[in-house]
Amino acid sequence: MNIDSLTSEGRKIERKLSEQGLISETRIVKARPEEGITSIGVGYPMKAMEKFLGYYDGPMKIAFNPSVSISTDFSFCLSACRYVAKGSRDIVYLDGSMSEQYQERAKAALDYVRREYGVKGSFHFYIKRYRKYGEAKGMSESASVATSVSMAISKLLFQSESDDPLISELARLVSGSGTRGVFRGTSFWLSYPGISPRMCHATKVADFPKGLNYGIFPKPSEVKTSSAHQVAVASDFYGAWVESKYPALNELIDSSFETTKLLARGQQEMYNLNAILLSGSVFLQTPESIGLIHSLQKFQRSNDGFFFTGDTGPSIMIASMDPALLSEFTSSVNDTYLRGGQDFHQHEAEMDVFRKEAEASLDEMASGCR
């Protein structure tokens, strides 16, 4: 893999997006955290069309390539955050229980905040996921969690100066895909070897594709995304995959992220991602999802304008500008199916109850630290 070439191509894309007024450096602001204040953040998942796996800079979560996604509304996540000036330990509660996994995920972001913004003390989080499905992998839940957590802490640190680029930058340090989850519609995460960390965030490049119909077949899996990142980079085919992305990304930009090009790229990238991981003996698919993919391939051969894709899991999303195609396919298979939409206000109905739950839990966390 030619790193210098990736840097050069990445800078060209950066200039193109900057000239179009789509992206700029995050602002330098002063952190002003206050104790006793509870800030709330919300995050929705998304589905990657131009995908990424693997980090050029692991600690800073800078990817080898930019990526593109479309928002989905299969779930959402709410997060509450408080600052403890004399606290010595960050605490994360997820779905009612202390989560060592997410405390570890949040560590890099929180250490970055303390280091870069001169903040001492600790942070307490109360996080709750709201799903329309049971256990499933490949639904971008980590992105919605990262987004909601980063929004909550950004509001706490910067108050009225908090904005989407700052939230996206912090979300990157929790989960790379969370960087894109800040925006509703089509978002573009600018990342490449050698990028300035203040440019390495996402931006909205288009509204939600007009007339797009989509849904997903949620399926569980034991594959851990963290190990998928490591396996991908170790693959003999990884360099060729990353290098092939830059021409495709330029084509998407030049087409103003035309919907069918996005969907076609998302499908091709599903195959690419699976092949890369398969070369490292990581099997994303299950017998059930493989059977579903075979049915999708057969249906697609006689139905133009019908697409499908998946991320690091066996859950498969289908999409088309023609709702009749989705109805026809879903009625032909005996599989759990969840219809998607553009309801990115679902969280509003849960906000009052969530705030009361969060306040009570955060009070308990604070009392345990005294």
Secondary structure, DSSP 4 states (H G I P E B T S, - for coil): --HHHHHHHHHHHHHHHHHTTS--PPP-------BT--EEEEE--EEEEE----EEETTTTEESS-EEEEE--SEEEEEEEEEETT--S-EEEETTEE-HHHHHHHHHHHHHHHHHHT--SEEEEEEEEEESSSS-SSS-HHHHHHHHHHHHHHHHHHGGG--HHHHHHHHHHH-GGGGGGGSSSEEEE---TT--TTT-SEEEEEPSPTT-EEEEE-------HHHHHHHHHHSTTHHHHHHHHHHHHHHHHHTTS-HHHHHHHHHHHHHHHHHHHHTTT-----HHHHHHHHHHHHHHHT-TTEEEE--SSS-EEEEES-HHHHHHHHTTS-S--EE----TTGGGGGHHHHHHHHHHHHHHHHHHT-
